[in-house]
């Protein structure tokens, strides 16, 4: 999922190519998830932007928007896999294994396309194949955008609102809740822009275990976490999420090995790191550095082994959590789903930042689907009565047997007992 640095990258390109220019063409194709879930339609989006001038491009955490010459203003969130492509400009923050063709325009999975009227013309396309992105129109003055939903429900941006995110502010925020510190950092209602990799990086830099309860950190740990928060987020934004410019000792350089063959699972200096499930999310942790100094949600020893087990030595399984659910704005969060199908559905989108699906379906989903199908077949097999070529007899309930007795239909009869009473029933 694009985080604070990746969004800063797009804002940079929007300022470079679109600010100060008029949108001559605006095309959008309706998507009920991308537009509809936030009360907008493709037609409304086209009408609101066409012919207007772009005055500015700004961000708050994972949200970014264009300030137009008049309201409403387009507000966007990339979700898990959304992005903004600019024709003849490489906006990608990572290089895919296979080179993408730039000849197709609009690109695949586009949701809207913008084109300026001034020469040289510039075109941009918002794409999202996962459909977790959100595009809305906010009808207010540009100066009031950050005091209007959805931004007002989100916490401060650690880079833009650096003065707000002080040591005192962080101390109060951490002490207000008893939850794993990483979970607190990922909650956009607390602070904007931190996602899975940024959260892991700043906790590693601060030498804090991700599952230690937020209200148990010492004053020294809080001061260091504050420094790490501004250091990691600031550097990510400054370098526009260009990982080639990140320090070689960063965890980021090595964390993407999960599921790969011949994974070394070590940092630049040979230090071992492990993957742990923290609050239902995959986290990269360096046990020798990120020591436990207080109560944690689940004990982990220095070798990275999970100590919390059930009887019989089996490790507890934690249901995977939807990354989108963890990192969406507070304004969009919904009540927790009931157990059952909804919970299973939420688990399908786990850890998008650490595992890239090859065909939109993860290996775990395919295995789970296969096990489910096998379970259904076994149940059917167990339920089917054994026969020797004869037509299987349908089991009769007590009421059905009693009915047969009362009817006294023709045929041979034999005696038996039902509920302690001498009765007779017809043989088939």
C-alpha positions as CSV (number, residue, x, y, z in Angstrom):
1,X,0.0,0.0,0.0
2,X,1.3,3.5,-0.9
3,X,2.3,5.2,2.4
4,X,3.4,8.7,3.3
5,X,6.5,8.8,1.0
6,X,4.8,7.3,-2.0
7,X,1.9,9.8,-1.8
8,X,4.5,12.6,-1.5
9,X,5.9,11.3,-4.7
10,X,2.6,11.7,-6.6
11,X,2.0,15.1,-5.1
12,X,5.4,16.2,-6.5
13,X,4.5,15.1,-10.0
14,X,1.1,16.7,-9.8
15,X,2.7,20.0,-8.8
16,X,5.2,19.6,-11.6
17,X,2.8,18.9,-14.4
18,X,-0.7,20.1,-13.4
19,X,-0.6,23.1,-11.0
20,X,-1.3,26.3,-12.8
21,X,-2.9,24.6,-15.8
22,X,-6.5,24.1,-16.9
23,X,-8.2,20.6,-17.3
24,X,-9.5,20.5,-20.9
25,X,-10.5,16.9,-20.8
26,X,-11.8,14.8,-17.8
27,X,-12.9,11.3,-18.5
28,X,-14.1,8.8,-15.8
29,X,-15.7,5.4,-15.8
30,X,-17.9,4.7,-12.9
31,X,-16.8,2.2,-10.3
32,X,-19.2,1.6,-7.4
33,X,-16.3,0.9,-5.0
34,X,-13.9,3.7,-6.0
35,X,-16.5,6.4,-6.5
36,X,-19.8,5.1,-5.2
37,X,-18.7,4.1,-1.7
38,X,-17.8,7.8,-0.9
39,X,-20.9,9.3,-2.4
40,X,-19.5,10.3,-5.8
41,X,-20.1,9.2,-9.4
42,X,-18.0,9.3,-12.5
43,X,-20.4,11.7,-14.2
44,X,-20.2,14.1,-11.2
45,X,-16.5,13.9,-11.2
46,X,-16.2,14.8,-14.8
47,X,-18.6,17.7,-14.5
48,X,-16.9,19.1,-11.4
49,X,-13.4,19.2,-12.9
50,X,-13.7,19.9,-16.6
51,X,-12.6,23.4,-17.6
52,X,-11.3,24.3,-14.1
53,X,-7.8,25.4,-13.2
54,X,-5.6,23.4,-10.8
55,X,-4.2,25.8,-8.1
56,X,-2.4,23.4,-5.9
57,X,-1.7,19.8,-5.0
58,X,-1.4,18.8,-1.3
59,X,-1.4,15.8,1.0
60,X,-2.2,14.7,4.5
61,X,-0.7,11.2,5.2
62,X,-2.1,8.9,2.6
63,X,-4.7,11.3,1.3
64,X,-3.9,13.8,-1.5
65,X,-6.0,16.3,-3.3
66,X,-6.1,19.0,-6.0
67,X,-7.2,22.5,-5.0
68,X,-9.3,23.7,-7.9
69,X,-10.2,27.3,-9.0
70,X,-13.6,26.7,-7.4
71,X,-15.3,23.9,-5.3
72,X,-15.7,21.0,-5.2
73,X,-12.2,19.6,-4.9
74,X,-11.1,16.0,-5.8
75,X,-9.8,14.1,-2.8
76,X,-8.1,10.8,-3.4
77,X,-6.7,7.7,-1.5
78,X,-4.8,5.0,-3.2
79,X,-6.1,2.2,-1.0
80,X,-4.0,-1.0,-1.3
81,X,-2.9,-0.9,-5.0
82,X,-4.0,2.4,-6.5
83,X,-1.6,4.8,-8.3
84,X,-1.5,7.8,-10.6
85,X,0.3,7.4,-13.9
86,X,1.5,10.4,-16.0
87,X,2.0,9.8,-19.7
88,X,5.7,9.9,-20.7
89,X,6.8,10.3,-17.1
90,X,8.0,7.4,-14.8
91,X,6.1,7.9,-11.5
92,X,6.6,4.4,-10.2
93,X,8.4,4.1,-6.8
94,X,9.6,0.6,-7.5
95,X,10.7,-1.3,-10.6
96,X,8.5,-4.3,-11.4
97,X,10.1,-7.6,-12.4
98,X,8.7,-7.3,-15.9
99,X,8.9,-4.0,-17.7
100,X,5.5,-2.4,-18.3
101,X,4.5,-1.2,-21.7
102,X,3.7,2.5,-21.8
103,X,2.1,2.3,-25.2
104,X,-1.3,1.5,-23.9
105,X,-3.3,4.7,-23.0
106,X,-5.4,5.0,-21.0
107,X,-3.6,2.3,-19.0
108,X,-5.3,-0.9,-17.8
109,X,-7.7,-0.5,-14.8
110,X,-8.0,3.3,-15.2
111,X,-10.7,5.0,-13.2
112,X,-10.3,8.6,-14.5
113,X,-8.1,10.5,-17.0
114,X,-7.1,14.1,-16.9
115,X,-5.6,16.2,-19.8
116,X,-4.5,19.8,-19.7
117,X,-5.3,22.3,-22.5
118,X,-2.0,24.2,-22.6
119,X,0.9,23.0,-24.7
120,X,2.7,20.8,-24.1
121,X,-0.3,18.8,-23.0
122,X,-0.1,16.5,-20.1
123,X,-2.2,13.5,-19.3
124,X,-2.6,11.6,-16.1
125,X,-4.6,8.4,-15.3
126,X,-5.7,7.1,-11.9
127,X,-5.5,3.3,-11.9
128,X,-6.5,0.6,-9.3
129,X,-6.9,-3.1,-10.1
130,X,-7.8,-4.0,-6.5
131,X,-10.6,-1.4,-6.3
132,X,-9.8,-0.3,-2.7
133,X,-8.9,3.2,-3.8
134,X,-11.4,6.1,-3.1
135,X,-12.1,9.2,-5.2
136,X,-14.5,11.8,-3.8
137,X,-15.5,15.4,-4.2
138,X,-15.3,17.7,-1.2
139,X,-17.5,20.8,-1.5
140,X,-15.9,23.4,0.7
141,X,-13.4,26.2,0.5
142,X,-9.8,25.0,-0.2
143,X,-8.6,26.5,3.1
144,X,-11.2,24.4,5.0
145,X,-10.4,21.0,3.4
146,X,-8.3,19.8,6.4
147,X,-11.1,20.7,8.7
148,X,-13.7,18.7,6.7
149,X,-14.3,14.9,6.4
150,X,-12.4,12.8,5.7
151,X,-9.3,14.7,6.8
152,X,-10.6,16.0,10.1
153,X,-11.1,12.4,11.4
154,X,-7.5,11.6,10.7
155,X,-4.5,12.4,12.9
156,X,-1.7,14.9,12.1
157,X,0.8,14.3,9.3
158,X,4.3,13.8,11.0
159,X,6.0,15.8,8.2
160,X,3.5,18.5,7.4
161,X,2.5,18.9,11.0
162,X,5.9,18.4,12.5
163,X,5.3,21.0,15.2
164,X,2.1,19.3,16.3
165,X,3.7,15.8,16.6
166,X,5.9,16.7,19.6
167,X,7.3,14.5,22.3
168,X,4.5,15.6,24.6
169,X,1.9,14.9,22.0
170,X,3.3,11.4,21.4
171,X,3.6,10.7,25.1
172,X,-0.1,11.5,25.7
173,X,-1.2,9.5,22.6
174,X,0.8,6.4,23.6
175,X,-0.4,6.6,27.2
176,X,-4.1,6.9,26.3
177,X,-4.4,3.3,25.1
178,X,-3.2,-0.1,26.0
179,X,-2.6,-1.6,22.6
180,X,0.5,-2.9,20.7
181,X,2.5,0.2,19.8
182,X,2.6,-0.8,16.1
183,X,-1.2,-1.0,16.0
184,X,-1.4,2.5,17.5
185,X,0.9,3.9,14.8
186,X,-1.0,2.2,12.0
187,X,-4.3,3.7,13.1
188,X,-4.8,6.8,10.8
189,X,-7.1,8.3,13.5
190,X,-4.0,8.7,15.6
191,X,-1.4,9.8,13.1
192,X,-1.6,10.0,9.3
193,X,0.6,8.3,6.7
194,X,2.2,5.4,8.6
195,X,1.7,2.0,7.0
196,X,3.3,-1.4,7.4
197,X,6.9,-0.8,6.2
198,X,7.2,2.7,7.7
199,X,5.9,1.3,11.0
200,X,8.4,-1.5,11.1
201,X,11.2,0.8,10.0
202,X,10.7,3.4,12.7
203,X,10.2,0.8,15.4
204,X,13.4,-0.9,14.4
205,X,15.2,2.4,14.4
206,X,13.8,3.1,17.9
207,X,14.7,-0.4,19.2
208,X,11.1,-1.0,20.3
209,X,9.3,-4.3,20.0
210,X,6.1,-3.8,17.9
211,X,3.9,-5.7,20.2
212,X,4.8,-3.9,23.4
213,X,1.8,-2.1,24.8
214,X,1.9,1.5,24.0
215,X,1.3,2.7,27.6
216,X,4.3,0.7,29.0
217,X,7.1,2.6,27.1
218,X,9.6,4.4,29.2
219,X,10.2,8.1,28.8
220,X,13.5,7.4,27.1
221,X,11.8,5.1,24.6
222,X,9.1,7.7,23.9
223,X,11.8,10.3,23.2
224,X,13.7,7.9,20.9
225,X,10.4,6.8,19.1
226,X,9.7,10.5,18.4
227,X,13.1,11.0,16.8
228,X,12.7,7.8,14.8
229,X,9.2,8.8,13.7
230,X,10.4,12.1,12.2
231,X,13.6,10.6,10.8
232,X,12.0,7.8,8.9
233,X,9.0,9.7,7.7
234,X,11.0,12.7,6.8
235,X,13.6,10.8,4.8
236,X,10.9,8.8,3.0
237,X,9.1,12.1,1.9
238,X,12.4,13.9,1.2
239,X,13.5,11.1,-1.2
240,X,9.9,10.7,-2.7
241,X,9.9,7.0,-1.7
242,X,12.9,6.3,-3.9
243,X,14.3,3.2,-2.1
244,X,17.6,3.5,-3.9
245,X,18.3,6.6,-1.8
246,X,17.4,4.9,1.5
247,X,20.2,4.0,3.9
248,X,21.7,0.6,3.3
249,X,21.2,-0.3,7.0
250,X,17.5,0.2,6.8
251,X,15.2,-2.8,7.3
252,X,13.4,-1.8,4.1
253,X,16.3,-3.0,2.0
254,X,15.8,-6.6,3.2
255,X,12.2,-7.0,4.4
256,X,10.7,-8.1,1.1
257,X,12.1,-11.6,1.1
258,X,9.1,-13.3,2.5
259,X,8.0,-16.3,0.4
260,X,11.1,-16.1,-1.8
261,X,13.5,-19.0,-2.4
262,X,17.0,-18.7,-0.9
263,X,15.9,-15.9,1.4
264,X,18.8,-14.9,3.7
265,X,16.7,-13.2,6.4
266,X,19.6,-11.1,7.5
267,X,20.5,-7.4,7.4
268,X,23.5,-5.8,5.8
269,X,25.7,-6.6,8.9
270,X,24.4,-10.2,9.1
271,X,21.9,-9.5,11.9
272,X,19.0,-11.9,11.8
273,X,15.4,-10.6,11.3
274,X,12.2,-12.6,11.5
275,X,8.6,-12.2,10.3
276,X,6.0,-12.2,13.1
277,X,2.2,-11.7,13.1
278,X,1.5,-8.6,15.0
279,X,-2.2,-7.8,15.4
280,X,-3.0,-10.0,12.4
281,X,-0.3,-8.3,10.2
282,X,3.0,-9.5,9.0
283,X,5.8,-7.5,10.7
284,X,9.6,-7.6,10.1
285,X,11.4,-7.6,13.5
286,X,15.0,-7.8,14.6
287,X,14.7,-9.7,17.9
288,X,18.3,-9.0,19.0
289,X,17.7,-5.2,18.8
290,X,14.0,-4.9,19.5
291,X,14.0,-6.2,23.1
292,X,10.9,-6.6,25.3
293,X,11.0,-4.1,28.1
294,X,7.4,-4.4,29.2
295,X,4.2,-6.4,28.6
296,X,3.6,-7.5,25.0
297,X,0.5,-8.8,23.3
298,X,2.3,-12.1,22.5
299,X,5.7,-13.3,23.9
300,X,8.5,-13.7,21.4
301,X,12.0,-14.9,22.4
302,X,15.3,-13.5,21.1
303,X,15.5,-16.0,18.3
304,X,12.1,-14.8,17.0
305,X,10.2,-17.9,18.1
306,X,6.6,-17.3,19.3
307,X,6.4,-18.5,22.9
308,X,2.7,-18.3,23.2
309,X,1.4,-21.8,22.5
310,X,-1.6,-24.0,23.2
311,X,-1.4,-27.4,24.9
312,X,0.2,-30.0,22.8
313,X,2.8,-27.5,21.4
314,X,0.7,-26.0,18.7
315,X,1.1,-22.3,18.0
316,X,-1.9,-20.0,18.3
317,X,-3.2,-18.9,15.0
318,X,-4.1,-15.3,14.6
319,X,-6.7,-14.4,11.9
320,X,-5.1,-12.2,9.3
321,X,-6.4,-8.6,9.2
322,X,-7.2,-6.6,6.2
323,X,-4.5,-4.0,5.6
324,X,-7.1,-1.7,4.2
325,X,-9.2,-2.0,7.4
326,X,-6.1,-1.1,9.5
327,X,-5.0,1.9,7.5
328,X,-8.2,3.5,6.1
329,X,-9.4,6.8,7.5
330,X,-11.3,6.9,10.7
331,X,-14.2,8.5,8.8
332,X,-14.6,5.4,6.6
333,X,-14.2,2.7,9.3
334,X,-17.2,0.5,9.9
335,X,-18.3,-1.7,12.8
336,X,-16.5,-5.0,13.1
337,X,-17.9,-7.7,11.0
338,X,-19.7,-10.7,12.6
339,X,-17.9,-14.0,12.7
340,X,-18.2,-16.2,9.7
341,X,-18.1,-15.3,6.0
342,X,-17.4,-11.6,6.6
343,X,-14.3,-12.5,8.8
344,X,-13.0,-14.8,6.2
345,X,-13.4,-12.2,3.4
346,X,-11.4,-9.7,5.5
347,X,-8.6,-12.1,5.7
348,X,-8.1,-12.4,2.0
349,X,-6.3,-9.1,1.6
350,X,-3.6,-9.7,4.3
351,X,-0.2,-8.1,4.1
352,X,-0.4,-6.7,0.5
353,X,2.8,-4.7,1.2
354,X,4.8,-7.9,1.9
355,X,3.3,-10.4,-0.5
356,X,2.5,-9.6,-4.1
357,X,-0.2,-11.9,-5.5
358,X,0.6,-13.3,-8.9
359,X,-2.9,-13.8,-10.1
360,X,-5.0,-11.8,-7.6
361,X,-5.4,-14.9,-5.4
362,X,-2.9,-15.7,-2.8
363,X,-1.5,-19.2,-2.2
364,X,-3.1,-19.3,1.2
365,X,-6.5,-18.6,-0.3
366,X,-6.1,-21.4,-2.8
367,X,-5.1,-23.8,-0.1
368,X,-8.0,-22.8,2.1
369,X,-10.4,-23.1,-0.8
370,X,-9.1,-26.6,-1.5
371,X,-9.3,-27.7,2.1
372,X,-12.9,-26.4,2.3
373,X,-13.9,-28.3,-0.8
374,X,-12.3,-31.5,0.6
375,X,-14.1,-31.0,3.9
376,X,-17.5,-30.7,2.1
377,X,-16.8,-33.9,0.2
378,X,-15.9,-35.8,3.4
379,X,-19.1,-34.7,5.1
380,X,-21.2,-35.8,2.2
381,X,-19.4,-39.2,2.2
382,X,-20.0,-39.7,5.9
383,X,-23.6,-38.7,5.6
384,X,-24.4,-41.1,2.8
385,X,-25.7,-44.5,4.1
386,X,-23.8,-47.7,3.2
387,X,-25.6,-50.0,0.8
388,X,-24.9,-53.3,-1.0
389,X,-26.5,-52.3,-4.3
390,X,-30.0,-51.9,-2.7
391,X,-31.9,-48.7,-2.6
392,X,-30.7,-46.9,0.6
393,X,-33.3,-46.7,3.3
394,X,-34.2,-43.3,4.6
395,X,-33.8,-43.1,8.4
396,X,-37.1,-42.7,10.1
397,X,-37.6,-40.4,13.1
398,X,-39.5,-41.5,16.1
399,X,-42.5,-39.5,14.9
400,X,-42.4,-41.1,11.5
401,X,-42.2,-44.6,13.1
402,X,-45.2,-43.9,15.3
403,X,-47.2,-42.7,12.3
404,X,-46.4,-45.9,10.5
405,X,-47.6,-47.9,13.5
406,X,-50.9,-46.0,13.6
407,X,-51.6,-46.6,10.0
408,X,-51.2,-50.4,10.4
409,X,-50.5,-50.8,6.8
410,X,-50.5,-54.2,5.2
411,X,-47.4,-56.4,5.4
412,X,-45.5,-58.6,7.8
413,X,-44.9,-57.1,11.2
414,X,-42.3,-57.6,13.9
415,X,-42.0,-56.3,17.4
416,X,-39.6,-53.7,18.8
417,X,-39.2,-51.1,21.5
418,X,-39.5,-47.4,21.2
419,X,-39.1,-45.3,24.4
420,X,-39.6,-48.4,26.5
421,X,-43.0,-49.3,25.0
422,X,-43.8,-52.4,23.1
423,X,-44.7,-51.3,19.6
424,X,-44.7,-52.8,16.1
425,X,-43.7,-51.2,12.8
426,X,-43.9,-52.2,9.2
427,X,-40.9,-53.6,7.4
428,X,-40.0,-52.3,4.0
